[in-house]
């Protein structure tokens, strides 16, 4: 009987010792989740194009292209400017391979000339990076002061869908 009560005391003591241990959260620097609880994600490559709000036909202007990389690598970045008809590149290279393993933000400046009227198409800027274990592609456009295009809003039916006591909202029809 003494053996049984000795085992009982040992088991209870072990359980209380485990329950009393304090488990701290990992340090904030090791925690990939922000305090708000939302996970963060940063694109591996971002292109931003800046230019004048409006251009006058026959004038020259400067375009600034920024390539943003949260984690620089030694893989080359292929940068390309696609110019619409009527736009001439006065200064800078339309195609360039950039190798920089240190800088998180790279800046390139270009001078363009618009002959005749303002073109209907945009200047497209694309950047691609390919390494042995990663790849990324990014693009942006200079629109000569035109607003960015917006996606069409889908048609919605009038009646919301209800399942039990949950309102799933108005459905979007698929098809013509």
Residue frames as a rotation matrix with the C-alpha (Angstrom) as fourth column:
UNK 1
0.564 0.826 0.000 0.00
0.826 -0.564 0.000 0.00
0.000 0.000 -1.000 0.00
UNK 2
0.373 -0.518 -0.770 2.89
0.172 -0.777 0.606 2.30
-0.912 -0.359 -0.200 0.77
UNK 3
-0.654 -0.644 0.397 4.23
0.477 0.056 0.877 1.68
-0.587 0.763 0.270 -2.74
UNK 4
-0.097 0.728 0.679 0.93
0.968 -0.090 0.235 2.68
0.232 0.680 -0.695 -4.34
UNK 5
0.828 0.409 -0.384 0.67
0.508 -0.837 0.204 5.90
-0.238 -0.364 -0.901 -2.34
UNK 6
-0.009 -0.916 -0.400 4.34
0.225 -0.392 0.892 6.68
-0.974 -0.082 0.210 -3.10
UNK 7
-0.661 -0.156 0.734 3.71
0.732 0.083 0.676 6.37
-0.166 0.984 0.059 -6.86
UNK 8
0.377 0.894 0.243 0.56
0.905 -0.411 0.107 8.47
0.196 0.180 -0.964 -6.50
UNK 9
0.656 -0.206 -0.727 2.52
0.286 -0.823 0.491 11.24
-0.699 -0.530 -0.481 -4.75
UNK 10
-0.441 -0.894 0.072 5.26
0.344 -0.094 0.934 11.05
-0.829 0.437 0.349 -7.40
UNK 11
-0.413 0.378 0.829 2.76
0.900 0.032 0.434 11.35
0.138 0.925 -0.353 -10.30
UNK 12
0.686 0.718 -0.115 0.88
0.727 -0.670 0.152 14.23
0.032 -0.188 -0.982 -8.70
UNK 13
0.335 -0.656 -0.676 4.15
0.223 -0.642 0.734 16.05
-0.915 -0.397 -0.069 -7.97
UNK 14
-0.661 -0.595 0.457 5.30
0.549 0.031 0.836 15.63
-0.512 0.803 0.306 -11.58
UNK 15
-0.023 0.748 0.663 1.99
0.950 -0.190 0.247 16.93
0.311 0.636 -0.706 -12.93
UNK 16
0.815 0.317 -0.485 2.07
0.498 -0.812 0.306 19.96
-0.297 -0.491 -0.819 -10.66
UNK 17
-0.081 -0.924 -0.374 5.66
0.270 -0.382 0.884 20.69
-0.960 -0.029 0.280 -11.64
UNK 18
-0.649 -0.115 0.752 4.76
0.753 0.043 0.656 20.59
-0.108 0.992 0.059 -15.36
UNK 19
0.344 0.885 0.314 1.68
0.885 -0.418 0.206 22.74
0.314 0.207 -0.927 -14.88
UNK 20
0.714 -0.080 -0.696 3.66
0.416 -0.751 0.513 25.31
-0.563 -0.656 -0.503 -12.95
UNK 21
-0.369 -0.899 0.237 6.29
0.755 -0.141 0.640 25.81
-0.542 0.415 0.731 -15.68
UNK 22
0.371 0.433 -0.821 6.11
-0.065 -0.870 -0.488 29.17
-0.926 0.235 -0.295 -17.42
UNK 23
-0.044 -0.320 0.946 6.26
0.928 0.338 0.158 29.20
-0.371 0.885 0.282 -21.20
UNK 24
-0.076 -0.066 -0.995 7.40
-0.027 -0.997 0.068 32.54
-0.997 0.032 0.074 -22.55
UNK 25
0.924 0.349 0.157 6.67
0.182 -0.039 -0.983 33.71
-0.336 0.936 -0.100 -26.09
UNK 26
0.141 -0.911 0.388 9.68
0.989 0.147 -0.013 33.92
-0.045 0.386 0.922 -28.41
UNK 27
-0.432 -0.357 -0.828 11.42
0.387 -0.903 0.187 37.31
-0.814 -0.240 0.528 -28.59
UNK 28
0.505 0.722 -0.473 9.74
-0.067 -0.514 -0.855 39.85
-0.861 0.463 -0.211 -30.88
UNK 29
-0.070 -0.603 -0.795 12.62
-0.888 -0.325 0.325 39.72
-0.455 0.729 -0.512 -33.38
UNK 30
-0.941 -0.295 0.165 12.09
-0.213 0.897 0.387 35.98
-0.262 0.329 -0.907 -33.92
UNK 31
-0.264 0.936 0.233 8.32
0.370 0.322 -0.871 36.23
-0.891 -0.144 -0.432 -34.17
UNK 32
-0.893 -0.150 0.424 7.21
0.447 -0.183 0.876 36.45
-0.054 0.972 0.231 -37.85
UNK 33
0.048 0.975 0.217 3.75
0.877 -0.146 0.459 37.73
0.479 0.168 -0.862 -36.85
UNK 34
-0.608 -0.224 0.762 3.24
0.007 -0.961 -0.277 41.40
0.794 -0.163 0.586 -36.12
UNK 35
-0.980 0.200 -0.002 1.61
-0.007 -0.048 -0.999 42.46
-0.200 -0.979 0.049 -32.83
UNK 36
-0.337 0.913 -0.229 -1.71
-0.913 -0.376 -0.156 42.99
-0.229 0.157 0.961 -34.62
UNK 37
0.000 0.292 0.957 -1.71
-0.158 0.944 -0.288 39.30
-0.987 -0.151 0.046 -35.52
UNK 38
0.921 0.321 -0.221 -1.47
-0.245 0.033 -0.969 39.93
-0.303 0.947 0.109 -39.27
UNK 39
0.300 -0.837 0.458 1.33
0.672 0.526 0.521 38.15
-0.677 0.151 0.720 -41.11
UNK 40
0.412 -0.235 -0.880 3.60
-0.476 -0.879 0.012 40.34
-0.777 0.414 -0.474 -43.20
UNK 41
0.303 -0.359 0.883 4.79
0.788 0.615 -0.021 39.76
-0.536 0.702 0.469 -46.74
UNK 42
0.238 -0.295 -0.925 6.98
-0.403 -0.897 0.183 41.97
-0.884 0.329 -0.332 -48.86
UNK 43
0.993 0.114 0.030 7.26
-0.011 0.342 -0.940 41.53
-0.117 0.933 0.341 -52.60
UNK 44
0.376 -0.919 0.121 10.77
0.695 0.366 0.619 40.43
-0.613 -0.148 0.776 -53.62
UNK 45
-0.770 -0.589 0.245 10.96
0.600 -0.540 0.591 43.11
-0.216 0.602 0.769 -56.33
UNK 46
0.396 0.874 -0.283 8.97
0.692 -0.486 -0.534 46.33
-0.604 0.015 -0.797 -56.83
UNK 47
-0.607 -0.501 0.616 9.23
0.783 -0.508 0.358 48.86
0.133 0.700 0.701 -59.68
UNK 48
0.352 0.667 -0.656 8.11
0.639 -0.684 -0.353 52.49
-0.684 -0.295 -0.667 -59.26
UNK 49
-0.400 -0.399 0.825 8.11
0.883 -0.410 0.230 55.02
0.247 0.820 0.516 -62.10
UNK 50
0.241 0.418 -0.876 7.87
0.605 -0.770 -0.202 58.75
-0.759 -0.481 -0.438 -61.41
UNK 51
-0.592 -0.374 0.714 7.55
0.793 -0.428 0.434 61.51
0.143 0.823 0.550 -63.95
UNK 52
-0.973 0.231 -0.029 5.86
-0.224 -0.962 -0.154 64.87
-0.064 -0.144 0.988 -64.49
UNK 53
-0.352 0.925 0.146 2.11
0.093 0.189 -0.977 65.11
-0.931 -0.330 -0.153 -63.94
UNK 54
0.816 0.573 0.072 1.63
0.172 -0.121 -0.978 66.50
-0.552 0.810 -0.197 -67.46
UNK 55
-0.370 -0.911 0.180 3.91
0.516 -0.040 0.856 66.64
-0.772 0.410 0.485 -70.49
UNK 56
0.387 0.407 -0.827 3.77
-0.440 -0.707 -0.554 69.08
-0.810 0.578 -0.094 -73.35
UNK 57
0.821 -0.093 0.563 4.17
0.495 0.607 -0.622 67.75
-0.284 0.789 0.544 -76.90
UNK 58
0.633 -0.667 0.393 7.71
0.208 -0.342 -0.916 68.34
0.746 0.661 -0.078 -78.18
UNK 59
0.525 -0.422 0.739 9.16
-0.793 -0.559 0.244 68.66
0.310 -0.714 -0.627 -74.68
UNK 60
-0.220 -0.652 -0.726 11.79
-0.013 0.746 -0.666 66.68
0.975 -0.137 -0.173 -72.75
UNK 61
0.560 0.389 0.732 11.22
-0.740 -0.162 0.652 65.32
0.372 -0.907 0.197 -69.25
UNK 62
-0.617 -0.787 0.021 12.94
-0.671 0.512 -0.537 63.16
0.412 -0.345 -0.844 -66.68
UNK 63
0.633 0.693 -0.345 11.64
-0.380 0.666 0.642 59.77
0.675 -0.275 0.685 -65.57
UNK 64
-0.392 -0.690 0.609 12.89
-0.906 0.175 -0.385 58.27
0.159 -0.703 -0.694 -62.31
UNK 65
0.461 0.451 -0.764 12.71
-0.324 0.887 0.328 54.48
0.826 0.096 0.555 -61.98
UNK 66
-0.195 -0.466 0.863 13.16
-0.980 0.068 -0.185 52.91
0.027 -0.882 -0.470 -58.54
UNK 67
0.133 0.135 -0.982 13.76
-0.166 0.980 0.112 49.21
0.977 0.148 0.153 -58.04
UNK 68
0.044 -0.013 0.999 13.02
-0.984 -0.174 0.041 48.12
0.174 -0.985 -0.021 -54.48
UNK 69
0.137 -0.085 -0.987 14.31
-0.051 0.994 -0.093 44.81
0.989 0.064 0.132 -53.10
UNK 70
0.813 0.192 0.549 13.83
-0.532 -0.138 0.836 43.94
0.236 -0.972 -0.011 -49.42
UNK 71
0.570 -0.654 0.498 16.59
-0.003 0.604 0.797 41.33
-0.822 -0.456 0.343 -49.68
UNK 72
0.497 -0.439 -0.749 19.31
-0.859 -0.372 -0.352 42.26
-0.124 0.818 -0.562 -52.19
UNK 73
0.659 -0.345 0.668 21.04
0.251 0.938 0.238 39.39
-0.709 0.011 0.705 -53.97
UNK 74
-0.332 -0.856 -0.396 23.91
-0.266 -0.317 0.910 39.12
-0.905 0.407 -0.123 -56.40
UNK 75
-0.171 0.371 0.913 21.55
0.843 0.534 -0.059 37.97
-0.509 0.760 -0.404 -59.18
UNK 76
-0.973 -0.231 -0.032 21.40
0.179 -0.828 0.532 40.50
-0.149 0.512 0.846 -62.02
UNK 77
-0.023 0.970 -0.241 18.23
0.298 -0.223 -0.928 42.49
-0.954 -0.093 -0.284 -62.60
UNK 78
-0.695 -0.081 0.714 17.08
0.719 -0.081 0.690 42.82
0.002 0.993 0.115 -66.22
UNK 79
-0.171 0.590 -0.789 15.53
0.258 -0.746 -0.614 46.29
-0.951 -0.308 -0.025 -66.55
UNK 80
-0.701 0.003 0.713 13.64
0.713 0.023 0.701 47.25
-0.014 1.000 -0.018 -69.71
UNK 81
-0.376 0.593 -0.712 11.80
-0.177 -0.800 -0.573 50.39
-0.910 -0.089 0.406 -70.86
UNK 82
-0.450 0.341 0.825 9.24
0.869 0.379 0.318 49.90
-0.204 0.861 -0.467 -73.64
UNK 83
-0.694 0.108 -0.712 8.53
-0.067 -0.994 -0.085 53.21
-0.717 -0.011 0.697 -75.35
UNK 84
0.318 0.853 0.415 5.38
0.548 0.192 -0.814 53.87
-0.774 0.486 -0.406 -77.37
UNK 85
-0.095 -0.310 0.946 5.60
0.971 -0.237 0.020 55.37
0.218 0.921 0.324 -80.86
UNK 86
0.522 0.248 0.816 6.39
0.272 -0.955 0.116 59.08
0.809 0.162 -0.566 -80.75
UNK 87
0.936 -0.275 0.220 8.56
-0.307 -0.329 0.893 58.85
-0.173 -0.903 -0.392 -77.61
UNK 88
0.495 -0.848 -0.189 12.35
0.024 0.231 -0.973 58.96
0.868 0.477 0.135 -77.86
UNK 89
0.810 -0.359 -0.465 14.85
0.554 0.203 0.808 58.01
-0.195 -0.911 0.363 -75.18
UNK 90
0.803 -0.499 0.327 17.31
-0.255 -0.783 -0.568 60.92
0.539 0.372 -0.755 -75.01
UNK 91
-0.254 -0.894 0.368 19.44
-0.798 -0.021 -0.602 59.76
0.546 -0.447 -0.709 -72.06
UNK 92
-0.048 0.161 0.986 19.70
-0.780 0.610 -0.138 56.32
-0.624 -0.776 0.097 -70.43
UNK 93
-0.906 -0.286 -0.312 19.56
-0.415 0.742 0.526 52.73
0.081 0.606 -0.791 -71.63
UNK 94
0.055 0.985 -0.161 16.28
-0.931 0.109 0.349 51.08
0.362 0.131 0.923 -72.61
UNK 95
0.847 0.110 -0.520 17.71
0.017 0.972 0.234 47.62
0.531 -0.207 0.822 -71.75
UNK 96
-0.002 -0.853 0.521 20.09
-0.789 -0.319 -0.525 47.17
0.614 -0.412 -0.673 -68.85
UNK 97
0.479 0.015 -0.878 21.43
0.413 0.878 0.240 44.35
0.774 -0.478 0.415 -66.67
UNK 98
0.273 -0.302 0.913 22.07
-0.703 -0.711 -0.024 45.63
0.657 -0.635 -0.406 -63.14
UNK 99
0.277 -0.255 -0.927 24.22
0.553 0.831 -0.063 43.72
0.786 -0.495 0.371 -60.66
UNK 100
-0.332 -0.313 0.890 24.23
-0.574 -0.682 -0.453 45.11
0.749 -0.661 0.047 -57.12
UNK 101
-0.133 0.226 -0.965 24.26
0.461 0.876 0.142 42.72
0.878 -0.426 -0.220 -54.15
UNK 102
-0.811 -0.319 -0.491 24.15
0.576 -0.286 -0.766 45.47
0.104 -0.904 0.416 -51.51
UNK 103
-0.918 0.395 0.023 21.54
-0.396 -0.915 -0.083 48.15
-0.012 -0.085 0.996 -52.27
UNK 104
-0.551 0.812 0.190 17.91
0.518 0.512 -0.685 47.60
-0.654 -0.279 -0.703 -51.34
UNK 105
0.659 0.728 -0.188 16.77
0.320 -0.498 -0.806 50.47
-0.680 0.471 -0.561 -53.57
UNK 106
-0.518 -0.765 0.382 18.29
0.688 -0.107 0.718 51.18
-0.508 0.635 0.582 -56.98
UNK 107
0.439 0.638 -0.632 17.50
0.130 -0.742 -0.658 54.37
-0.889 0.206 -0.409 -58.89
UNK 108
-0.506 -0.502 0.701 17.81
0.801 0.028 0.598 55.01
-0.320 0.864 0.388 -62.62
UNK 109
0.064 0.466 -0.882 17.12
-0.020 -0.883 -0.468 58.35
-0.998 0.047 -0.047 -64.33
UNK 110
-0.361 -0.061 0.930 16.02
0.881 0.305 0.362 58.70
-0.306 0.950 -0.057 -67.94
UNK 111
-0.477 0.274 -0.835 15.33
-0.319 -0.939 -0.125 61.65
-0.819 0.207 0.536 -70.21
UNK 112
-0.301 0.481 0.823 12.56
0.829 0.558 -0.023 61.24
-0.470 0.676 -0.567 -72.75
UNK 113
-0.830 0.127 -0.544 11.30
-0.338 -0.889 0.308 63.45
-0.444 0.439 0.781 -75.56
UNK 114
-0.056 0.889 0.455 7.74
0.544 0.409 -0.733 63.42
-0.837 0.206 -0.506 -76.84
UNK 115
-0.965 -0.215 -0.153 7.51
-0.027 -0.496 0.868 64.23
-0.262 0.841 0.473 -80.53
UNK 116
-0.581 0.813 0.031 4.11
0.038 -0.011 0.999 65.32
0.813 0.582 -0.024 -81.77
UNK 117
0.228 0.799 0.556 1.18
-0.666 -0.289 0.688 64.65
0.711 -0.527 0.466 -79.44
UNK 118
-0.320 -0.232 0.919 0.99
-0.897 0.388 -0.214 62.77
-0.307 -0.892 -0.332 -76.16
UNK 119
-0.778 -0.032 -0.627 0.90
-0.379 0.820 0.429 59.03
0.500 0.572 -0.650 -76.96
UNK 120
0.300 0.953 0.045 -2.14
-0.751 0.207 0.628 56.86
0.589 -0.222 0.777 -76.25
UNK 121
0.626 -0.146 -0.766 0.03
0.329 0.940 0.090 54.08
0.707 -0.308 0.636 -74.83
UNK 122
0.946 -0.276 0.168 2.10
-0.261 -0.346 0.901 54.08
-0.191 -0.897 -0.399 -71.63
UNK 123
0.007 -0.975 -0.223 5.83
-0.738 0.145 -0.659 53.75
0.675 0.169 -0.718 -71.13
UNK 124
0.932 0.308 -0.193 6.14
-0.142 0.797 0.588 50.25
0.334 -0.520 0.786 -69.66
UNK 125
-0.085 -0.953 0.289 8.99
-0.891 -0.058 -0.451 49.52
0.447 -0.296 -0.844 -67.25
UNK 126
0.905 0.337 -0.259 9.66
-0.218 0.891 0.398 45.88
0.365 -0.304 0.880 -66.38
UNK 127
-0.122 -0.930 0.346 12.28
-0.966 0.031 -0.258 44.31
0.229 -0.366 -0.902 -64.14
UNK 128
0.865 0.315 -0.391 13.08
-0.254 0.946 0.201 40.63
0.433 -0.075 0.898 -63.78
UNK 129
-0.105 -0.885 0.453 15.48
-0.992 0.060 -0.111 38.85
0.071 -0.461 -0.885 -61.50
UNK 130
0.859 0.312 -0.406 16.34
-0.320 0.946 0.050 35.15
0.400 0.087 0.913 -61.69
UNK 131
-0.094 -0.879 0.468 18.68
-0.996 0.083 -0.045 33.30
0.001 -0.470 -0.883 -59.37
UNK 132
-0.767 -0.268 -0.583 19.40
-0.329 0.944 -0.001 29.66
0.551 0.191 -0.812 -58.67
UNK 133
-0.754 0.478 -0.450 16.72
0.653 0.616 -0.440 29.51
0.067 -0.626 -0.777 -55.98
UNK 134
-0.122 0.733 -0.669 14.46
0.440 -0.564 -0.699 32.50
-0.890 -0.380 -0.254 -56.69
UNK 135
-0.723 -0.022 0.691 12.82
0.652 -0.354 0.671 34.56
0.230 0.935 0.270 -59.41
UNK 136
-0.091 0.715 -0.693 10.72
0.558 -0.540 -0.630 37.73
-0.825 -0.444 -0.350 -59.48
UNK 137
-0.593 0.026 0.805 9.10
0.735 -0.392 0.554 39.96
0.330 0.920 0.213 -62.08
UNK 138
-0.078 0.556 -0.828 7.70
0.647 -0.604 -0.466 43.45
-0.759 -0.572 -0.312 -61.53
UNK 139
-0.511 -0.053 0.858 6.32
0.787 -0.431 0.442 46.21
0.346 0.901 0.261 -63.71
UNK 140
-0.034 0.521 -0.853 4.99
0.512 -0.724 -0.463 49.73
-0.859 -0.452 -0.242 -63.60
UNK 141
-0.042 0.094 0.995 4.04
0.979 -0.196 0.060 52.34
0.200 0.976 -0.084 -66.17
UNK 142
-0.731 -0.073 -0.679 4.30
0.194 -0.976 -0.103 56.06
-0.654 -0.207 0.727 -66.80
UNK 143
-0.134 0.857 0.498 0.89
0.917 0.298 -0.266 57.16
-0.376 0.422 -0.825 -68.11
UNK 144
-0.749 -0.227 0.622 1.58
0.521 -0.782 0.343 60.75
0.409 0.581 0.704 -69.22
UNK 145
-0.907 0.363 0.213 -0.84
-0.420 -0.762 -0.492 62.11
-0.016 -0.536 0.844 -66.59
UNK 146
-0.106 0.898 -0.426 -3.67
-0.517 0.316 0.796 59.69
0.850 0.305 0.431 -67.40
UNK 147
0.173 0.209 0.963 -5.27
-0.966 0.228 0.124 57.92
-0.194 -0.951 0.241 -64.41
UNK 148
-0.855 -0.475 0.206 -4.41
-0.457 0.880 0.134 54.26
-0.245 0.021 -0.969 -63.82
UNK 149
-0.375 0.752 -0.542 -6.87
-0.490 0.336 0.804 51.84
0.787 0.568 0.243 -65.42
UNK 150
-0.477 0.329 0.815 -9.44
-0.794 0.237 -0.560 50.26
-0.378 -0.914 0.148 -63.13
UNK 151
-0.982 0.189 0.010 -10.95
0.183 0.930 0.320 46.82
0.051 0.316 -0.947 -63.32
UNK 152
-0.380 0.920 0.097 -14.64
-0.457 -0.278 0.845 46.66
0.805 0.276 0.526 -64.12
UNK 153
-0.604 0.285 0.744 -16.88
-0.727 0.186 -0.662 45.98
-0.327 -0.940 0.095 -61.15
UNK 154
-0.960 0.268 -0.079 -18.67
0.209 0.875 0.437 42.65
0.186 0.403 -0.896 -61.46
UNK 155
-0.264 0.949 0.172 -22.44
-0.568 -0.297 0.767 42.59
0.779 0.105 0.618 -61.84
UNK 156
-0.991 0.003 0.134 -24.15
-0.113 0.525 -0.843 41.45
-0.073 -0.851 -0.520 -58.67
UNK 157
-0.377 0.916 -0.138 -27.55
0.487 0.323 0.812 39.92
0.788 0.239 -0.567 -58.26
UNK 158
-0.088 0.436 0.896 -30.07
-0.450 -0.819 0.355 41.73
0.889 -0.372 0.268 -56.10
UNK 159
0.814 0.547 0.196 -30.83
-0.419 0.319 0.850 39.10
0.403 -0.774 0.488 -53.45
UNK 160
-0.186 -0.900 0.394 -28.19
-0.970 0.103 -0.221 38.11
0.159 -0.423 -0.892 -50.90
UNK 161
0.070 0.107 -0.992 -27.53
-0.127 0.987 0.097 34.41
0.989 0.119 0.083 -50.33
UNK 162
0.050 0.016 0.999 -28.39
-0.991 -0.119 0.052 33.16
0.120 -0.993 0.010 -46.84
UNK 163
-0.109 -0.115 -0.987 -27.31
-0.038 0.993 -0.112 29.85
0.993 0.026 -0.113 -45.42
UNK 164
-0.134 0.174 -0.976 -28.89
0.945 0.320 -0.073 29.21
0.300 -0.931 -0.207 -42.05
UNK 165
0.764 0.389 -0.515 -28.47
0.565 -0.789 0.243 32.43
-0.312 -0.476 -0.822 -40.10
UNK 166
-0.225 -0.916 -0.332 -25.39
0.414 -0.398 0.818 33.57
-0.882 0.046 0.469 -42.08
UNK 167
0.867 0.410 -0.283 -25.56
-0.027 -0.529 -0.848 36.19
-0.498 0.743 -0.447 -44.82
UNK 168
0.103 -0.854 0.511 -23.01
0.750 0.404 0.524 35.38
-0.653 0.329 0.682 -47.55
UNK 169
-0.428 -0.240 -0.872 -23.71
-0.190 -0.919 0.346 38.57
-0.884 0.314 0.347 -49.49
UNK 170
0.633 0.662 -0.403 -24.89
-0.498 -0.051 -0.866 39.10
-0.594 0.748 0.297 -53.04
UNK 171
0.244 -0.551 0.798 -23.54
0.491 0.780 0.388 36.55
-0.836 0.297 0.461 -55.53
UNK 172
-0.175 -0.373 -0.911 -21.61
-0.713 -0.590 0.378 37.38
-0.679 0.716 -0.163 -58.69
UNK 173
0.809 0.526 0.263 -22.98
-0.210 0.676 -0.707 35.54
-0.550 0.517 0.657 -61.73
UNK 174
-0.369 -0.914 0.168 -20.47
-0.211 0.259 0.943 33.51
-0.905 0.312 -0.288 -63.72
UNK 175
-0.383 0.195 0.903 -20.85
0.821 0.519 0.236 33.40
-0.423 0.832 -0.359 -67.48
UNK 176
-0.862 0.002 0.507 -22.42
0.356 -0.709 0.609 35.66
0.360 0.705 0.611 -70.11
